Amino acid sequence: MKENNLLKHASQVFVLPLEDIRIHSEVLMVIKPKKMDHIEYTMNRFGQHLPVLGNLVDGTFYITDGVVRYELAKKLGFKTLKCLHINIQNEDVITARMTSNQRTQMSYSEMANCAEQYLGMIGKSQGKKRNMLGFGDFENNNNYGIVGMDRFQLVSYLMNLSIKASSLRKLMAVKWYEEENLDNKLGLMEGLDNGDFKVDKAYKLLQDKLKKQKYADDRKLSTIEGQNAHVWYKLYNKSSLVMDEIENDSVALFIDSHPYMDQRDYRNQGENPHGKEKTAKEYVDNFLMFCEEKKRKLKPGGYMVTILGESYSEGLCRNIIHRVVVGLEDNGWESIDSNVWVKSNQKYTAHPHRFINSWEAIIVVRKPGGEPYFEEQVKVESSISEFKLGRTSLGTAYVKSSETCKTNVFSTSVFNNKELKSVDKDFQHDAPCPTSIYKDFIKAYSRPNDLIVDGFAGTGTVSIGLTLGRPVVAYEIDPISVEFCQKRFDECLQEKEQAKIGLSIAA
């Protein structure tokens, strides 16, 4: 082939035999070994796409840029190469080579956009993209959807990416999520481009956000389910030491507060009432007898939550809490937690030789068997209003949300009397419990439609269970308290019906 024929078409790519191709002498002095496997992969599978650059002199083509493609062509047994004559002066070869090889580092956004082009996944059908690329099972490295892992590997090789095929798929998942959720995105692509974290971390942050979002949505659905649940209550004017009215293995949650030992004078308690035992041992023994009846009624895996005040006599700590916990474990209960209820306006009592007591324990135990249940996302509002990225003290990125997990320390006033006065302005009780305490534990250890029971109803705090969609059974030996509880339960049912009507109107 004549040189002057080639020069007539200098802007075209020509195919030349390998025996007519050499490396330019200026380049031979500066070339160094390079990574070749990604180019070898694509050339072996698809042939040569990008031509080598150089000068054609006296029928021989001298390469100035494209040495790796030339060496691989010989290794792979190619007979010809695509060449582009650029007619550059010898003294300008190195400068031109350096200029042509200059590359700015590709941002992750550019990387994702280019990969989308290579994958042929352009358009608005995000659901179709997810199915084709196997976005439903990212933990399975053998599942890359219809496209398959080989396609991702090919794109990684074609683009000479610094990330693996699995990371490329995760990058695409992050990109498409943020494109679909412009009003609710975390800024993960910006974080990637700014070098705040790598692809795997960005994907983990996305999954954490989706998980928290799902929990938030599930809680909303649970609230709706609770409002729509058909609830009822049964109130018995008798001791809960024997509860034959309840079927065995049917209760999801017992929640109550046993009478305190020697600290209150309750009405209408009869002879030898619980709470007036002569010794701490008698009190604990009676306490455990009530709990054995509860265990018979609980489902396997059901929970018992009981508020238990620490008791003292003449300055001697009798360790009621510890005796009860040990006794419950000895009787076959599974200990779950000991929560602290801090009282902001506790009733003053004499405290010789020690500080004023201002807390009570809330014991949680579980009947062995069954599937364990705990609604882990019992939440309280945080200081922010939406999902966003935060940083730990060590600089590690994490997902902040508008809610935060509740701790096992409950801080409330002893009681807000408005809760009782709104039902009956003349009713009095020596040891009412705030509704907020019961509400959190009912939400944590039961689901809508689960049966919950209070063995010492007192002021009927357990009525909050009705508004949460749980049927309620309650026991109380004081007839005055029973009468009050019935009023309170009926009001809760009415409130629930109003909420249900409001929900249907909103829908």
C-alpha positions as CSV (number, residue, x, y, z in Angstrom):
1,M,0.0,0.0,0.0
2,K,1.5,3.4,-1.0
3,E,2.0,6.2,1.5
4,N,0.4,8.9,-0.7
5,N,-2.8,6.8,-1.0
6,L,-3.1,6.8,2.8
7,L,-2.5,10.5,3.1
8,K,-5.4,11.2,0.8
9,H,-7.6,9.8,3.6
10,A,-5.7,11.0,6.7
11,S,-8.9,11.4,8.6
12,Q,-9.9,7.8,8.1
13,V,-9.0,4.7,10.0
14,F,-7.1,2.1,8.0
15,V,-6.4,-1.6,8.6
16,L,-2.7,-2.5,8.3
17,P,-0.9,-5.8,8.6
18,L,1.1,-6.2,11.8
19,E,4.3,-6.7,9.9
20,D,4.1,-3.1,8.7
21,I,3.7,-1.7,12.2
22,R,6.4,-0.7,14.6
23,I,6.7,1.3,17.8
24,H,8.0,4.8,17.3
25,S,11.7,5.2,18.5
26,E,10.8,8.2,20.7
27,V,8.1,6.1,22.5
28,L,10.4,3.1,22.9
29,M,12.6,5.2,25.2
30,V,9.7,6.1,27.6
31,I,7.2,3.2,27.6
32,K,6.8,1.2,30.9
33,P,4.8,-2.0,31.6
34,K,1.1,-1.4,32.1
35,K,-1.9,-3.3,33.3
36,M,-3.2,-5.1,30.2
37,D,-5.8,-7.6,31.5
38,H,-8.8,-5.3,31.0
39,I,-7.8,-4.4,27.4
40,E,-6.9,-8.0,26.7
41,Y,-10.4,-9.2,27.8
42,T,-12.2,-6.8,25.5
43,M,-9.9,-7.2,22.5
44,N,-10.1,-11.0,22.8
45,R,-13.9,-10.9,22.9
46,F,-14.8,-8.0,20.7
47,G,-11.7,-7.2,18.7
48,Q,-10.0,-3.8,18.4
49,H,-12.3,-0.8,18.5
50,L,-10.0,2.1,19.3
51,P,-7.3,2.6,16.6
52,V,-3.7,3.1,17.4
53,L,-2.2,6.5,16.6
54,G,1.0,7.2,14.8
55,N,2.9,8.2,11.6
56,L,3.1,6.3,8.3
57,V,6.6,6.6,6.9
58,D,7.8,4.8,3.7
59,G,5.1,2.1,4.1
60,T,5.7,1.5,7.8
61,F,3.3,2.7,10.6
62,Y,5.1,4.0,13.7
63,I,2.9,3.9,16.8
64,T,2.9,7.0,19.1
65,D,-0.1,6.0,21.1
66,G,-1.6,2.5,21.4
67,V,1.5,0.3,22.3
68,V,-0.6,-2.0,24.6
69,R,-3.1,-2.7,21.8
70,Y,-0.2,-3.5,19.5
71,E,1.5,-5.9,21.9
72,L,-1.8,-7.6,22.7
73,A,-2.6,-8.0,19.0
74,K,0.6,-9.9,18.5
75,K,-0.1,-12.0,21.7
76,L,-3.7,-12.8,20.6
77,G,-2.7,-13.7,17.0
78,F,-4.3,-10.7,15.2
79,K,-3.2,-10.3,11.6
80,T,-4.0,-6.6,11.3
81,L,-4.6,-3.5,13.4
82,K,-6.7,-0.3,12.9
83,C,-4.4,2.6,12.6
84,L,-4.9,6.4,12.3
85,H,-2.1,8.4,10.6
86,I,-1.7,11.7,12.6
87,N,1.5,13.0,10.8
88,I,3.3,14.3,13.9
89,Q,6.9,15.6,13.9
90,N,9.4,13.5,15.8
91,E,10.2,16.2,18.3
92,D,6.5,16.5,19.2
93,V,5.8,12.8,19.7
94,I,6.3,12.7,23.5
95,T,4.4,15.9,24.1
96,A,1.5,14.7,22.0
97,R,1.5,11.3,23.7
98,M,1.4,12.9,27.1
99,T,-1.5,15.2,26.0
100,S,-3.5,12.4,24.5
101,N,-3.1,10.2,27.6
102,Q,-4.1,12.9,30.1
103,R,-7.3,11.8,31.8
104,T,-9.2,13.5,34.7
105,Q,-10.5,11.0,37.2
106,M,-14.0,10.0,36.3
107,S,-16.5,10.9,39.0
108,Y,-18.9,8.3,40.3
109,S,-21.8,10.2,38.7
110,E,-20.0,10.0,35.3
111,M,-19.2,6.4,35.9
112,A,-22.8,5.5,36.6
113,N,-24.1,7.4,33.6
114,C,-21.6,5.8,31.3
115,A,-22.3,2.4,32.7
116,E,-26.0,2.9,32.1
117,Q,-25.2,3.5,28.4
118,Y,-23.0,0.4,28.2
119,L,-25.6,-1.7,29.9
120,G,-28.3,-0.4,27.6
121,M,-30.5,0.5,30.6
122,I,-31.6,4.0,29.5
123,G,-35.1,5.2,30.1
124,K,-37.8,5.7,32.7
125,S,-38.7,2.1,33.4
126,Q,-36.9,1.8,36.7
127,G,-38.8,-1.3,37.8
128,K,-37.8,-3.1,34.6
129,K,-34.2,-2.1,35.2
130,R,-34.2,-3.6,38.7
131,N,-35.6,-6.9,37.5
132,M,-33.2,-7.1,34.7
133,L,-30.2,-6.4,36.9
134,G,-31.3,-8.5,39.8
135,F,-31.7,-5.7,42.3
136,G,-34.0,-7.8,44.5
137,D,-31.1,-10.0,45.9
138,F,-28.0,-8.0,46.3
139,E,-26.6,-10.3,48.9
140,N,-26.3,-13.1,46.4
141,N,-23.3,-12.5,44.2
142,N,-24.5,-15.2,41.8
143,N,-27.7,-13.2,41.0
144,Y,-27.2,-10.4,38.6
145,G,-30.6,-10.6,37.0
146,I,-31.3,-11.3,33.3
147,V,-28.2,-9.2,32.3
148,G,-25.9,-11.4,34.3
149,M,-22.6,-10.8,36.0
150,D,-20.7,-11.2,32.8
151,R,-22.3,-8.0,31.4
152,F,-21.2,-6.0,34.5
153,Q,-17.7,-7.4,34.2
154,L,-17.6,-6.4,30.6
155,V,-18.6,-2.9,31.4
156,S,-16.0,-2.7,34.1
157,Y,-13.3,-3.8,31.6
158,L,-14.5,-1.6,28.8
159,M,-14.5,1.5,31.1
160,N,-11.3,0.4,32.9
161,L,-13.1,1.0,36.2
162,S,-11.4,0.8,39.6
163,I,-14.5,-1.0,41.0
164,K,-15.6,-4.6,40.7
165,A,-18.7,-5.8,38.9
166,S,-20.6,-6.2,42.2
167,S,-19.7,-2.7,43.2
168,L,-20.8,-1.3,39.8
169,R,-24.3,-2.9,40.3
170,K,-24.5,-1.3,43.8
171,L,-23.5,2.1,42.3
172,M,-26.3,1.8,39.8
173,A,-28.8,1.0,42.6
174,V,-27.7,4.1,44.5
175,K,-27.9,6.3,41.3
176,W,-31.4,5.1,40.4
177,Y,-32.8,5.4,43.9
178,E,-31.6,9.0,44.2
179,E,-33.0,9.8,40.7
180,E,-36.4,8.4,41.7
181,N,-36.5,10.2,45.1
182,L,-35.3,13.7,44.4
183,D,-37.4,15.0,47.4
184,N,-36.2,12.3,49.8
185,K,-32.6,11.5,48.7
186,L,-29.6,11.4,51.0
187,G,-27.1,12.9,48.8
188,L,-25.2,9.7,48.3
189,M,-24.0,10.4,44.8
190,E,-22.6,13.8,45.9
191,G,-20.9,12.0,48.8
192,L,-19.3,9.5,46.4
193,D,-18.1,12.3,44.1
194,N,-16.7,14.2,47.0
195,G,-14.8,11.2,48.2
196,D,-16.7,11.0,51.5
197,F,-17.1,7.2,51.2
198,K,-16.8,4.4,48.7
199,V,-19.5,2.6,46.7
200,D,-20.0,-0.3,49.2
201,K,-20.5,2.2,52.0
202,A,-22.9,4.3,50.0
203,Y,-24.9,1.2,49.3
204,K,-25.0,0.2,53.0
205,L,-26.2,3.7,53.8
206,L,-28.9,3.4,51.2
207,Q,-30.0,0.0,52.7
208,D,-30.0,1.5,56.2
209,K,-32.2,4.3,55.0
210,L,-34.6,2.0,53.3
211,K,-34.7,-0.2,56.4
212,K,-35.5,2.7,58.6
213,Q,-38.1,4.0,56.1
214,K,-39.8,0.5,56.1
215,Y,-39.9,0.5,59.9
216,A,-41.5,3.9,59.8
217,D,-44.1,2.8,57.2
218,D,-44.8,-0.4,59.1
219,R,-45.4,1.6,62.2
220,K,-47.9,3.8,60.4
221,L,-49.6,0.7,59.0
222,S,-49.7,-0.8,62.5
223,T,-51.4,2.3,63.8
224,I,-54.0,2.0,61.1
225,E,-54.4,-1.7,61.9
226,G,-54.8,-0.8,65.6
227,Q,-57.5,1.8,64.8
228,N,-59.3,-0.7,62.6
229,A,-59.1,-3.6,65.0
230,H,-62.2,-4.9,66.7
231,V,-61.6,-4.6,70.4
232,W,-63.4,-5.4,73.6
233,Y,-62.8,-5.5,77.3
234,K,-63.8,-7.7,80.2
235,L,-63.5,-6.3,83.8
236,Y,-63.6,-8.6,86.8
237,N,-64.1,-7.5,90.4
238,K,-62.0,-10.2,91.9
239,S,-58.4,-11.2,92.6
240,S,-56.1,-12.2,89.7
241,L,-54.7,-15.0,91.8
242,V,-57.1,-17.4,90.0
243,M,-58.1,-16.4,86.4
244,D,-60.3,-19.2,85.3
245,E,-62.2,-16.8,83.0
246,I,-59.2,-16.7,80.7
247,E,-58.2,-19.7,78.5
248,N,-54.7,-21.1,79.1
249,D,-52.0,-20.1,76.6
250,S,-54.1,-17.3,75.1
251,V,-52.6,-14.0,76.5
252,A,-49.9,-12.1,74.6
253,L,-49.0,-9.7,77.4
254,F,-49.6,-9.2,81.1
255,I,-48.9,-5.7,82.2
256,D,-49.5,-4.4,85.7
257,S,-48.2,-3.0,89.0
258,H,-48.4,-5.2,92.0
259,P,-49.4,-3.5,95.3
260,Y,-46.3,-2.0,97.0
261,M,-45.3,-3.5,100.3
262,D,-46.2,-1.3,103.3
263,Q,-46.2,1.9,101.2
264,R,-49.9,2.4,100.5
265,D,-53.3,1.8,102.2
266,Y,-55.4,0.5,99.4
267,R,-59.3,0.4,99.7
268,N,-61.3,-2.7,100.1
269,Q,-58.5,-5.2,100.1
270,G,-60.1,-7.8,102.3
271,E,-58.2,-9.9,104.9
272,N,-54.4,-10.5,104.5
273,P,-54.1,-8.5,101.2
274,H,-51.2,-8.7,98.9
275,G,-48.9,-5.8,99.9
276,K,-49.6,-6.2,103.7
277,E,-47.5,-9.3,104.2
278,K,-45.5,-9.3,107.5
279,T,-42.2,-10.2,106.0
280,A,-40.4,-9.5,102.7
281,K,-40.2,-13.3,102.1
282,E,-44.0,-13.6,102.4
283,Y,-44.5,-10.6,100.0
284,V,-42.1,-12.2,97.4
285,D,-43.8,-15.6,97.7
286,N,-47.2,-14.1,97.1
287,F,-45.9,-12.1,94.2
288,L,-44.5,-15.2,92.6
289,M,-47.9,-17.0,93.1
290,F,-49.7,-14.4,91.1
291,C,-47.0,-14.7,88.4
292,E,-47.4,-18.5,88.2
293,E,-51.1,-17.9,87.3
294,K,-50.1,-15.4,84.7
295,K,-47.7,-17.9,83.2
296,R,-50.4,-20.5,82.8
297,K,-52.5,-18.0,80.8
298,L,-49.7,-16.6,78.6
299,K,-49.0,-18.0,75.2
300,P,-45.6,-19.7,74.8
301,G,-43.3,-16.8,74.2
302,G,-45.7,-14.3,75.8
303,Y,-44.4,-11.5,78.0
304,M,-45.0,-10.2,81.5
305,V,-44.3,-6.6,82.3
306,T,-44.6,-5.6,86.0
307,I,-43.8,-2.3,87.8
308,L,-42.0,-3.1,91.0
309,G,-41.1,-0.5,93.6
310,E,-38.1,-1.0,95.8
311,S,-39.2,-1.4,99.4
312,Y,-37.5,-0.5,102.6
313,S,-38.3,-0.8,106.3
314,E,-36.6,1.1,109.1
315,G,-33.7,1.9,106.8
316,L,-33.0,-1.8,105.9
317,C,-33.1,-2.6,102.2
318,R,-35.0,-5.8,101.7
319,N,-34.0,-6.2,98.1
320,I,-37.5,-6.9,96.9
321,I,-36.6,-6.4,93.2
322,H,-33.7,-8.8,93.3
323,R,-35.6,-11.5,95.2
324,V,-38.5,-11.3,92.7
325,V,-36.2,-11.5,89.7
326,V,-34.3,-14.5,91.1
327,G,-37.6,-16.1,92.1
328,L,-39.0,-15.7,88.6
329,E,-35.9,-17.2,87.0
330,D,-36.1,-20.1,89.5
331,N,-39.7,-20.7,88.5
332,G,-38.8,-21.0,84.8
333,W,-39.3,-17.5,83.5
334,E,-36.8,-16.1,80.9
335,S,-35.5,-12.7,82.1
336,I,-35.6,-10.0,79.3
337,D,-34.9,-6.6,80.9
338,S,-35.0,-4.5,84.0
339,N,-36.1,-1.0,83.0
340,V,-35.8,2.1,85.2
341,W,-38.8,4.4,85.8
342,V,-37.5,7.8,87.1
343,K,-40.1,9.8,88.9
344,S,-39.9,13.6,88.7
345,N,-42.4,14.3,91.5
346,Q,-42.3,11.2,93.7
347,K,-44.3,11.0,97.0
348,Y,-42.0,11.8,99.9
349,T,-41.4,9.1,102.5
350,A,-38.9,9.0,105.3
351,H,-35.5,7.7,104.2
352,P,-33.1,7.2,107.1
353,H,-29.4,6.7,106.2
354,R,-29.9,7.1,102.5
355,F,-30.9,9.4,99.6
356,I,-34.5,10.0,98.7
357,N,-35.7,7.1,96.5
358,S,-37.1,8.4,93.2
359,W,-37.1,5.4,90.9
360,E,-38.9,2.1,90.4
361,A,-38.0,-1.0,88.4
362,I,-40.1,-2.3,85.5
363,I,-39.3,-6.0,85.1
364,V,-39.8,-7.7,81.7
365,V,-39.8,-11.5,81.6
366,R,-41.0,-14.0,79.0
367,K,-42.7,-17.4,79.1
368,P,-40.3,-19.9,77.4
369,G,-41.3,-21.3,74.0
370,G,-42.9,-19.8,70.9
371,E,-41.4,-17.3,68.6
372,P,-39.8,-14.3,70.4
373,Y,-41.5,-11.0,69.6
374,F,-40.3,-7.5,70.2
375,E,-41.2,-4.5,68.2
376,E,-37.7,-3.1,68.0
377,Q,-38.7,0.2,66.6
378,V,-40.4,1.7,69.6
379,K,-39.5,5.3,68.8
380,V,-39.4,8.8,70.1
381,E,-39.0,11.9,68.0
382,S,-35.5,13.1,67.3
383,S,-34.2,16.6,66.7
384,I,-34.5,16.4,62.9
385,S,-37.5,16.2,60.6
386,E,-36.3,13.9,57.8
387,F,-33.7,11.3,56.8
388,K,-30.2,12.8,56.2
389,L,-26.6,11.8,56.5
390,G,-24.8,12.4,59.7
391,R,-21.3,11.9,61.0
392,T,-20.1,10.1,64.2
393,S,-17.3,11.7,66.3
394,L,-14.9,9.6,64.3
395,G,-16.2,10.9,61.0
396,T,-18.1,7.7,60.0
397,A,-21.2,8.4,57.9
398,Y,-24.6,7.2,59.1
399,V,-28.3,7.8,58.4
400,K,-30.1,10.2,60.7
401,S,-33.9,10.0,60.9
402,S,-36.7,11.9,62.5
403,E,-37.1,9.2,65.1
404,T,-34.7,7.6,67.5
405,C,-34.9,4.3,69.5
406,K,-36.3,4.6,73.0
407,T,-34.0,3.7,75.8
408,N,-35.0,1.6,78.9
409,V,-35.0,4.6,81.1
410,F,-38.4,6.1,81.5
411,S,-38.6,9.6,83.0
412,T,-42.1,10.9,83.8
413,S,-44.1,12.5,86.6
414,V,-45.7,10.0,89.1
415,F,-49.0,10.8,87.5
416,N,-51.0,13.5,85.8
417,N,-54.3,13.7,87.7
418,K,-56.0,15.2,84.6
419,E,-56.1,11.6,83.2
420,L,-58.4,10.6,86.1
421,K,-60.4,13.8,86.6
422,S,-61.5,13.8,82.9
423,V,-63.3,10.5,83.7
424,D,-64.5,11.2,87.3
425,K,-63.5,14.3,89.1
426,D,-64.3,12.7,92.5
427,F,-62.3,9.5,92.1
428,Q,-59.1,9.0,94.1
429,H,-56.4,6.3,94.1
430,D,-53.2,5.9,96.1
431,A,-50.9,4.6,93.3
432,P,-52.0,5.6,89.8
433,C,-49.6,4.9,86.9
434,P,-49.1,7.3,83.9
435,T,-50.6,6.1,80.6
436,S,-47.3,6.7,78.8
437,I,-45.6,3.9,80.7
438,Y,-48.2,1.3,79.7
439,K,-48.4,2.6,76.1
440,D,-44.7,2.1,75.3
441,F,-44.6,-1.5,76.7
442,I,-47.9,-2.5,75.0
443,K,-46.5,-1.2,71.7
444,A,-43.2,-3.0,72.3
445,Y,-44.5,-6.4,73.4
446,S,-47.8,-7.0,71.6
447,R,-49.4,-6.4,68.2
448,P,-52.9,-5.2,67.3
449,N,-55.6,-7.8,68.1
450,D,-53.4,-9.5,70.8
451,L,-55.0,-10.1,74.1
452,I,-53.5,-8.1,77.0
453,V,-54.3,-8.5,80.7
454,D,-53.8,-6.3,83.8
455,G,-54.0,-8.3,87.1
456,F,-54.2,-5.2,89.3
457,A,-56.2,-2.7,87.2
458,G,-56.3,0.1,89.8
459,T,-57.1,3.3,87.8
460,G,-57.5,1.4,84.5
461,T,-54.3,2.6,82.9
462,V,-54.4,-0.5,80.7
463,S,-57.3,1.1,78.9
464,I,-54.8,2.6,76.6
465,G,-54.5,-0.9,75.1
466,L,-58.0,-0.5,73.6
467,T,-57.0,2.6,71.7
468,L,-54.0,0.7,70.4
469,G,-56.2,-2.0,69.0
470,R,-55.7,-4.7,71.7
471,P,-58.6,-6.4,73.5
472,V,-58.2,-6.0,77.3
473,V,-59.1,-8.2,80.3
474,A,-58.6,-6.6,83.8
475,Y,-58.9,-7.7,87.4
476,E,-59.4,-5.5,90.4
477,I,-60.8,-6.3,93.9
478,D,-61.8,-2.8,94.9
479,P,-65.4,-2.2,93.6
480,I,-65.0,1.6,93.5
481,S,-62.0,1.2,91.3
482,V,-63.9,-1.3,89.1
483,E,-66.7,1.2,88.6
484,F,-64.1,3.9,87.6
485,C,-62.3,1.5,85.3
486,Q,-65.5,0.7,83.5
487,K,-66.1,4.4,82.8
488,R,-62.5,4.8,81.6
489,F,-62.7,1.7,79.3
490,D,-65.9,2.9,77.8
491,E,-64.4,6.3,77.1
492,C,-61.5,4.7,75.4
493,L,-63.8,2.6,73.2
494,Q,-65.6,5.7,72.2
495,E,-62.4,7.5,71.4
496,K,-61.2,4.6,69.3
497,E,-64.5,4.6,67.3
498,Q,-64.1,8.3,66.7
499,A,-60.5,7.8,65.5
500,K,-61.7,5.0,63.2
501,I,-64.4,7.2,61.7
502,G,-61.8,10.0,61.2
503,L,-59.5,7.5,59.5
504,S,-62.2,6.3,57.1
505,I,-63.1,9.9,56.2
506,A,-59.4,10.7,55.5
507,A,-59.2,7.6,53.3
